[in-house]
Amino acid sequence: MATRTVDAVVIGAGTGGYPCAIRLGQLKQKVIIVEKDEVGGVCLNWGCIPSKALISASHTYEKAKNGAVMGLLADNVRVDVPKMQDWKGGIVKKLTGGVRTLLKTNGAELIVGTARITGPNTVEITTREGQKETIDARAIVVATGSTTIELPSFKFDGKQIIGAKEAVSLREVPKRLLVIGGGVIGLELGTVYQKLGSELTVVEATPTLLPGTDPELTAVVERKLVKHGAKIFKNAKALGYEKNKDGSLAVKVDLGDGKHDTLVVDTVLVAVGMRPNSAGFGLEELGVKTDKGFVPSDLNGRTNIPSIYSVGDVSGQPMLAHKATKEGEVVAEIIAGHKAAKDWVSIPGVIFTDPEIATGGLSEAQAKERGIDVRVGKFPFTALGKAMAINETEGFIKVVADKKSHELLGVHIVGPEASNLISEGMLALEMHSFLEDLGLTVHPHPTLGEAMMEAAQHALGHAIHVMNKNQ
Ligand code: NAI
């Protein structure tokens, strides 16, 4: 068995692992990155990117259909799902190809195969072709991501009972779609197929959709889903299903309070969360500490075994690509001997529903729970010229600040382009800005960003385009 010595082995080439390997290469570290599936991981292949392509296509379809209000009479707009899928596939191919090139040009060696950690500084790699190699590494980075949770009574069959991976690859629109789990994936993909023509039903176990998100924001999204015909059952659980003679599925649902119902649907999307991939590749044998399946790491990304690092979904919540990437970059710096730490103020959360939700920092409720006296400002998109001009006026921007010092504590957006607008809020939070900084910054007109400036001004009691309350 061949043996080589490198500075680092990165296990997993998703959005945590590949930026880590690229940065290690930039820092002149000898690095091998091992991936058993596709470069780019869940995000590029079956998650963030494919779903956003489908979200944008379905949004464009809906806008075209509803163009009459703007004087656009596109009466015969139709959906060609296979073509949409091929377009989406092309984007994925371009991005994953780009990652392969970036790894190569930065000097990171990609091995397609399975890694097993056999010691604090050794990794055994079995390539797809079955060749084995042992690598001695000064550092090992666990970037193995997470896997879709399966419900025992809804085992995936890849056709009618599906997870997110299959849901972004459907070649036809389900007539009746049941989504189990009203979380991020359930609502994002549920919205796609609702826009493309599915009758949508959502069964959510908790009392609110998108649990953990400010209910004031979620309400805007829920209202729109229902307005477009979605049935939403909260505090409800899907118990199991039987197949009808015509191929449809009869799904039994516990609606709480002793009530039950049977829903007849064609496809069930199970989206009840992800679990970290931490088992079966040597961590247990080495005594690497885990917590509910996660492999926690300190501010420098180190696990309890200092030569073994963890980044991304496997290291803990939130399971978000941008958090994984930043952690990967930090760990690369640490391995190369630089000073770095996971010391950001906040990780933004973005949900690509309609309208989008984006949040950073503390919510009003969280700030109050910490005993902070807050000052809140809010600006609705209904009062904004640009929002009217793009015919997307639902939602608002809300800023939360310390009442006395005016330091910004949180930014919460539901509305058009929330996913893009939040970056200004994140920069402001990271720089410990004050309401005055946001309010005094000249924002170009007419843009959606003006809502951020006006929300800050509203918190200070002098927004121009809405009535102000005395703060
Ligand atoms: P999630 O945790 O967002 O939502 C799961 C939902 O299922 C929760 O609302 C939960 O209460 C509900 N649930 C659990 N068991 C249930 C049951 N038996 N019956 C009915 N409801 C049940 O998980 P999701 O949507 O699967 O997403 C997985 C991960 O992927 C999340 O951590 C999320 O952050 C990440 N993700 C992020 C995206 C983004 O940033 N835009 C997009 C998609 C996924």
Boltz pocket constraint, residues with backbone or C-beta under 6 A from the ligand:
constraints:
  - pocket:
      binder: B
      contacts: [[A, 48], [A, 151], [A, 180], [A, 181], [A, 182], [A, 183], [A, 184], [A, 185], [A, 186], [A, 188], [A, 203], [A, 204], [A, 205], [A, 206], [A, 208], [A, 209], [A, 210], [A, 211], [A, 236], [A, 237], [A, 238], [A, 271], [A, 272], [A, 273], [A, 274], [A, 318], [A, 319], [A, 320], [A, 349], [A, 350], [A, 351], [A, 352]]
      max_distance: 6.0
